[in-house]
Amino acid sequence: TLRFSKGFFTEDYKMTIGVDFHVKTITIDAVEKPIRAKLQIWDTGGQERFSSIRPMYYRGSLGALLIFDLTNSGSFEHLPQWIEEVRANVKTEIPLLLVGNKSDLVEQRAVTLEELNSFTNTFNLYYMETSAKTGDGVGDCFYILACLMIGSGVPDQLVSNGIVYTPGKIPTMSSQSSESLVPELDSEFDYAAPPVPDPPRNETYQSKPTSEPEFEYEAPPVPKQSPTESYDYNATYEPEYEPEIPIPEPKIEESESLTTKFIFKTP
């Protein structure tokens, strides 16, 4: 209720002491025209010591959310007790919506989908999951309950999108066909790889390169030495040409010498 009415979540959650009261106005997309509904939300404490004061808040109620912890099997096992308590203290039959909280803790789930299917089918309850931490489904559960209270029914779009499930219709892994997980290919297109052509008869089949090389990178041939010539490795050969510009000799000028002094300090 804190996430829905105030829009924030806190890790430092404290259990409800007595009863918390919140007011929230929402808009319901009815068939004829939108309906503005002002919800008065009574969050009752679940401890045994508050059992004597809870009945006075049940009277006059038009709907109830049965919220349990998906990571705590004990909270799920106590649901029949809560249903009996609500129906015993409300004179008229009111819609009930079963809500599994902490859907974000997937690896810590303690209640199986098969158990939920059996339970919702037995008590004829719509079912959905929420996460008060992330906010997923929190506003949807109050919206769906409001639709049930005014008699407009659950919107088909919420059922088809898997936000809320009808009694006993929660999909499980065993109920899903493995074929439905594989997308079907369109028959108008050929998704097979093109066949490799057979080589023509009496000819050698050779794959054609994609492109011809633009340059030849072959090294030039090494000239062979004439057998009549000999090479003297100790002889000095003069260059065939003289440099056109003489290279000037560097001039050495006197300059003051610089002395660098290093000081080494030993410990």
Residue pairs with C-beta under 8 A, 6 or more apart in sequence:
1 20
1 22
1 41
1 43
2 8
2 9
2 10
2 22
2 132
3 9
3 132
3 135
3 138
4 22
4 24
4 41
4 138
4 139
4 142
5 22
5 23
5 24
5 41
6 22
9 132
9 133
9 135
15 45
15 46
15 47
16 43
16 44
16 45
16 46
17 45
18 45
18 50
18 53
19 42
19 43
19 44
19 45
19 50
19 53
19 54
19 57
20 42
20 43
21 40
21 41
21 42
21 43
22 40
22 41
22 43
23 38
23 39
23 40
23 41
24 38
24 39
24 41
24 142
25 36
25 37
25 38
25 39
26 36
26 37
26 39
26 139
26 142
26 143
26 146
27 34
27 35
27 36
27 37
28 34
28 35
28 36
28 37
28 143
28 146
28 147
28 150
28 152
29 155
30 150
30 152
31 152
35 150
37 146
37 150
39 142
39 146
41 142
42 57
42 61
44 50
44 54
44 57
45 54
51 85
54 85
54 89
55 89
58 85
58 86
58 89
58 90
59 89
59 90
59 91
61 86
61 90
61 94
62 94
62 149
63 94
63 95
63 96
63 97
63 145
63 146
63 148
63 149
64 86
64 94
64 95
64 96
64 97
64 145
65 96
65 97
65 99
65 141
65 142
65 145
66 79
66 82
66 83
66 96
66 97
66 98
66 99
66 125
67 99
67 100
67 101
67 130
68 75
68 76
68 78
68 79
68 98
68 99
68 100
68 101
68 111
69 75
69 76
69 100
69 101
69 102
70 76
70 100
70 101
70 102
70 103
70 105
70 108
70 109
70 110
70 111
70 129
71 102
71 105
71 108
71 109
71 110
72 110
73 110
73 111
76 110
76 111
76 115
76 119
79 98
79 119
80 123
83 96
83 123
86 94
86 96
87 93
94 149
95 145
95 148
95 149
96 123
96 125
97 125
97 126
97 127
97 128
97 141
97 144
97 145
97 148
98 116
98 119
98 120
98 123
98 125
98 126
98 127
98 128
99 127
99 128
99 129
99 130
99 137
99 141
100 111
100 116
100 127
100 128
100 129
100 130
101 129
101 130
101 131
101 132
102 108
102 131
102 132
102 133
103 129
103 130
103 131
103 136
103 137
104 131
104 133
104 134
104 136
113 170
113 171
113 172
113 173
114 172
116 127
116 170
117 168
117 169
117 170
117 172
118 168
119 125
120 126
120 127
120 165
120 167
120 168
120 170
121 167
121 168
123 167
124 167
125 167
126 144
126 148
126 154
126 164
126 165
126 166
126 167
127 164
127 165
127 167
127 170
128 137
128 140
128 141
128 144
128 163
128 164
128 165
129 137
130 136
130 137
130 138
130 140
130 141
131 137
131 138
132 138
137 163
140 158
140 163
140 164
144 154
144 155
144 158
144 163
144 164
147 153
147 154
147 155
148 154
154 164
154 166
158 164
159 165
159 166
162 171
165 171
185 191
199 205
225 231
